[in-house]
């Protein structure tokens, strides 16, 4: 006997559960079917391996079946990493430029200040490319932007201002505290979205690159917050 687990979407009530179990049970070779309504999943035991298309064929189009398993999870992971490639490349590029700025007379503090300045500058530029689209996405997870729309429109300008402060070494304590506040608020919203498993886009690079909201978004903000804390309390 072969048992396979599936994800099935479109289940809305106990009637859907009973209907799907009845239809799948009628397939030749199927011995047992268990549909989990809350988990939107299904377990099928059969005398031999079943073709996914054979299962889908007996159900209306409102129900969509996908196979669960390590291979599917690997493909999802690869897809997420591919979508995040622009973010990794930009982070790497910012790091390299910050190192070059301080190559002749190395200073960790100056490196971090340059990194933070370049970070804000690059990320604000991407937001300005589609300011309206950015604000619409940003309000979906930033709690302050969700409450006050003008803050979402103001956010790229705040980033650009902070970029100037860090790169010119002007009013650094203010810039560090501002970083803790604005990124702290955003990180709270990102954490809430991740814990709630919300499928929303990340607005950190605007809407042009369409990045998914993932743990990388949380890590990106955490790096900046840690740098700010280090320089404030050193």
TIDREN-755852 format. One record per residue (C-alpha): x, y, z; residue number from 1; residue in one letter. Coordinates in nm, 4 decimals. Layout:
BEGIN
> c1  c2  c3  i  aa
> X  Y  Z  NUM  A $
...
END
This chain:
BEGIN
> c1  c2  c3  i  aa
> 0.0000  0.0000  0.0000  1  X $
> 0.1226  0.3511  -0.0897  2  X $
> 0.0255  0.6578  0.1147  3  X $
> 0.0754  1.0077  -0.0201  4  X $
> -0.0019  1.3468  0.1309  5  X $
> -0.1432  1.6357  -0.0692  6  X $
> -0.2326  1.9998  -0.0254  7  X $
> -0.5835  2.0752  -0.1503  8  X $
> -0.7270  2.4249  -0.1846  9  X $
> -1.0921  2.5223  -0.2243  10  X $
> -1.2274  2.3423  0.0816  11  X $
> -1.4752  2.5664  0.2615  12  X $
> -1.7013  2.3394  0.4673  13  X $
> -1.7769  1.9869  0.5825  14  X $
> -1.9727  1.9272  0.2623  15  X $
> -1.6593  1.9967  0.0562  16  X $
> -1.4646  1.7523  0.2726  17  X $
> -1.7222  1.4752  0.2262  18  X $
> -1.7530  1.5442  -0.1484  19  X $
> -1.3774  1.5234  -0.2104  20  X $
> -1.3410  1.2071  -0.0020  21  X $
> -1.6244  1.0445  -0.1961  22  X $
> -1.4802  1.1340  -0.5374  23  X $
> -1.1235  1.0279  -0.4549  24  X $
> -1.2411  0.7072  -0.2870  25  X $
> -1.4149  0.6084  -0.6116  26  X $
> -1.0841  0.6046  -0.8039  27  X $
> -0.9684  0.2519  -0.8857  28  X $
> -0.7020  0.1324  -0.6425  29  X $
> -0.7745  0.3897  -0.3698  30  X $
> -0.8213  0.2204  -0.0331  31  X $
> -0.8523  0.5101  0.2089  32  X $
> -0.8946  0.8878  0.1904  33  X $
> -0.8721  1.1366  0.4761  34  X $
> -0.9341  1.5060  0.4086  35  X $
> -0.8350  1.7599  0.6740  36  X $
> -1.0537  2.0679  0.6332  37  X $
> -0.8619  2.3090  0.8577  38  X $
> -0.5190  2.2082  0.7256  39  X $
> -0.6421  2.2067  0.3626  40  X $
> -0.4673  1.8747  0.3187  41  X $
> -0.5477  1.5203  0.2136  42  X $
> -0.3966  1.1763  0.2744  43  X $
> -0.4608  0.9028  0.0174  44  X $
> -0.3711  0.5351  0.0574  45  X $
> -0.3781  0.3210  -0.2554  46  X $
> -0.2579  -0.0128  -0.3872  47  X $
> -0.0098  0.1661  -0.6160  48  X $
> 0.1219  0.5179  -0.6735  49  X $
> -0.1395  0.7536  -0.8158  50  X $
> -0.0938  1.0152  -1.0853  51  X $
> -0.1692  1.3646  -0.9623  52  X $
> -0.3657  1.4419  -1.2775  53  X $
> -0.5893  1.1388  -1.2133  54  X $
> -0.6848  1.2804  -0.8742  55  X $
> -0.7448  1.6263  -1.0145  56  X $
> -0.9585  1.4900  -1.2993  57  X $
> -1.2354  1.3635  -1.0695  58  X $
> -1.2757  1.6992  -0.8929  59  X $
> -1.4242  2.0322  -1.0068  60  X $
> -1.1779  2.3094  -1.0921  61  X $
> -1.2434  2.4904  -0.7616  62  X $
> -1.0338  2.2239  -0.5882  63  X $
> -0.6620  2.2320  -0.6660  64  X $
> -0.4364  1.9455  -0.5552  65  X $
> -0.0586  1.9648  -0.5153  66  X $
> 0.1769  1.7018  -0.3828  67  X $
> 0.3375  1.7588  -0.0445  68  X $
> 0.6907  1.6404  0.0235  69  X $
> 1.0568  1.7307  0.0392  70  X $
> 1.0908  1.7883  -0.3346  71  X $
> 0.8075  2.0398  -0.3397  72  X $
> 0.9536  2.2206  -0.0394  73  X $
> 1.2948  2.2312  -0.2083  74  X $
> 1.1417  2.3830  -0.5200  75  X $
> 0.9639  2.6470  -0.3125  76  X $
> 1.2883  2.7262  -0.1324  77  X $
> 1.4775  2.7579  -0.4608  78  X $
> 1.2057  2.9849  -0.5973  79  X $
> 1.2260  3.2100  -0.2905  80  X $
> 1.6051  3.2322  -0.3105  81  X $
> 1.5868  3.3196  -0.6794  82  X $
> 1.3333  3.5946  -0.6076  83  X $
> 1.5652  3.7349  -0.3399  84  X $
> 1.8736  3.7428  -0.5634  85  X $
> 1.8452  4.1200  -0.6312  86  X $
> 1.8426  4.1869  -0.2557  87  X $
> 2.1533  3.9714  -0.1984  88  X $
> 2.3360  4.1363  -0.4902  89  X $
> 2.2548  4.4868  -0.3637  90  X $
> 2.3659  4.3987  -0.0099  91  X $
> 2.6900  4.2552  -0.1459  92  X $
> 2.7487  4.5621  -0.3632  93  X $
> 2.6867  4.8021  -0.0741  94  X $
> 2.9283  4.6041  0.1441  95  X $
> 3.2017  4.6114  -0.1217  96  X $
> 3.1677  4.9880  -0.1756  97  X $
> 3.1724  5.0514  0.2004  98  X $
> 3.4921  4.8441  0.2298  99  X $
> 3.6541  5.0372  -0.0574  100  X $
> 3.5653  5.3675  0.1101  101  X $
> 3.7696  5.2595  0.4141  102  X $
> 4.0321  5.0396  0.2497  103  X $
> 4.3340  5.2680  0.3062  104  X $
> 4.2604  5.3539  0.6686  105  X $
> 4.0300  5.0846  0.8028  106  X $
> 3.7760  5.1779  1.0688  107  X $
> 3.4841  4.9551  1.1656  108  X $
> 3.2779  5.2554  1.2748  109  X $
> 3.3326  5.4338  0.9441  110  X $
> 3.2566  5.1156  0.7536  111  X $
> 2.9237  5.0784  0.9338  112  X $
> 2.8351  5.4443  0.8845  113  X $
> 2.9117  5.4193  0.5123  114  X $
> 2.7209  5.0912  0.4871  115  X $
> 2.4149  5.2417  0.6544  116  X $
> 2.4345  5.5553  0.4415  117  X $
> 2.4637  5.3574  0.1183  118  X $
> 2.1867  5.1223  0.2334  119  X $
> 1.9445  5.4095  0.2862  120  X $
> 2.0442  5.5825  -0.0366  121  X $
> 2.0049  5.2775  -0.2622  122  X $
> 1.6850  5.1578  -0.0992  123  X $
> 1.5255  5.5052  -0.1139  124  X $
> 1.6064  5.5412  -0.4845  125  X $
> 1.4212  5.2176  -0.5650  126  X $
> 1.1199  5.3412  -0.3673  127  X $
> 1.1113  5.6705  -0.5592  128  X $
> 1.0821  5.4785  -0.8884  129  X $
> 0.7222  5.3910  -0.7949  130  X $
> 0.6287  5.5959  -0.4908  131  X $
> 0.2566  5.5219  -0.5179  132  X $
> 0.3128  5.1488  -0.5544  133  X $
> 0.5573  5.1507  -0.2640  134  X $
> 0.3114  5.3204  -0.0295  135  X $
> 0.0360  5.0719  -0.1182  136  X $
> 0.2632  4.7770  -0.0352  137  X $
> 0.4286  4.9370  0.2680  138  X $
> 0.0958  5.0016  0.4399  139  X $
> 0.0242  4.6280  0.4295  140  X $
> 0.2798  4.5483  0.6985  141  X $
> 0.4219  4.8656  0.8552  142  X $
> 0.1883  4.9502  1.1478  143  X $
> 0.2599  5.3254  1.1434  144  X $
> 0.2161  5.3524  0.7655  145  X $
> -0.1084  5.1542  0.7894  146  X $
> -0.2438  5.4114  1.0353  147  X $
> -0.0992  5.7262  0.8774  148  X $
> -0.0730  5.7158  0.4974  149  X $
> 0.1362  6.0334  0.4828  150  X $
> 0.4122  5.8470  0.6725  151  X $
> 0.4314  5.5894  0.3924  152  X $
> 0.4815  5.8708  0.1369  153  X $
> 0.7338  6.0386  0.3671  154  X $
> 0.9357  5.7214  0.4332  155  X $
> 1.1631  5.7315  0.1218  156  X $
> 1.2451  6.0963  0.1974  157  X $
> 1.3362  5.9985  0.5551  158  X $
> 1.5671  5.7296  0.4181  159  X $
> 1.7294  5.9778  0.1811  160  X $
> 1.7825  6.2236  0.4679  161  X $
> 1.9395  5.9531  0.6847  162  X $
> 2.1635  5.8523  0.3939  163  X $
> 2.2958  6.2075  0.3786  164  X $
> 2.3503  6.2247  0.7551  165  X $
> 2.5465  5.8989  0.7675  166  X $
> 2.7594  5.9674  0.4603  167  X $
> 2.8463  6.3244  0.5670  168  X $
> 2.8907  6.2251  0.9342  169  X $
> 2.6426  6.4947  1.0397  170  X $
> 2.4164  6.4488  1.3446  171  X $
> 2.5072  6.0800  1.3734  172  X $
> 2.3396  6.0227  1.7163  173  X $
> 2.0117  6.1567  1.5744  174  X $
> 2.0476  5.9362  1.2651  175  X $
> 2.1143  5.6273  1.4784  176  X $
> 1.8135  5.6890  1.7026  177  X $
> 1.5938  5.7550  1.3985  178  X $
> 1.7163  5.4266  1.2497  179  X $
> 1.6177  5.2363  1.5641  180  X $
> 1.2728  5.3934  1.5623  181  X $
> 1.1723  5.3589  1.1963  182  X $
> 1.3307  5.0180  1.1399  183  X $
> 1.2045  4.8979  1.4787  184  X $
> 0.8480  4.9795  1.3753  185  X $
> 0.8922  4.8169  1.0347  186  X $
> 1.0587  4.5065  1.1829  187  X $
> 0.7667  4.4644  1.4229  188  X $
> 0.5297  4.4678  1.1263  189  X $
> 0.7497  4.2294  0.9264  190  X $
> 0.7679  3.9872  1.2210  191  X $
> 0.3912  3.9962  1.2604  192  X $
> 0.3430  3.9287  0.8892  193  X $
> 0.5874  3.6378  0.8927  194  X $
> 0.4314  3.4797  1.2026  195  X $
> 0.0886  3.5197  1.0470  196  X $
> 0.2199  3.3572  0.7270  197  X $
> 0.0814  3.6427  0.5199  198  X $
> 0.1675  3.6211  0.1514  199  X $
> 0.2586  3.9838  0.0857  200  X $
> 0.5335  4.1603  -0.1032  201  X $
> 0.8286  4.3362  0.0566  202  X $
> 0.8488  4.7075  -0.0199  203  X $
> 1.2120  4.7511  0.0885  204  X $
> 1.3212  4.7921  -0.2754  205  X $
> 0.9962  4.9428  -0.3941  206  X $
> 0.7751  4.7527  -0.6357  207  X $
> 1.0081  4.7292  -0.9354  208  X $
> 1.1764  4.4048  -0.8209  209  X $
> 0.8678  4.2521  -0.6503  210  X $
> 1.0481  4.0862  -0.3595  211  X $
> 0.8523  3.8421  -0.1412  212  X $
> 0.8200  3.9000  0.2307  213  X $
> 1.0617  3.6481  0.3840  214  X $
> 1.3009  3.6041  0.6753  215  X $
> 1.5603  3.7881  0.4644  216  X $
> 1.3533  4.1056  0.5076  217  X $
> 1.3666  4.0593  0.8842  218  X $
> 1.7429  3.9914  0.8755  219  X $
> 1.8092  4.2973  0.6577  220  X $
> 1.6393  4.5265  0.9122  221  X $
> 1.7993  4.3480  1.2074  222  X $
> 2.1500  4.4068  1.0658  223  X $
> 2.0838  4.7815  1.0488  224  X $
> 1.9339  4.7869  1.3989  225  X $
> 2.2330  4.5961  1.5427  226  X $
> 2.4763  4.8392  1.3784  227  X $
> 2.2855  5.1352  1.5211  228  X $
> 2.2804  4.9826  1.8706  229  X $
> 2.6513  4.9010  1.8534  230  X $
> 2.7485  5.2569  1.7639  231  X $
> 2.5122  5.4145  2.0164  232  X $
> 2.6282  5.2117  2.3145  233  X $
> 2.9935  5.1582  2.2261  234  X $
END
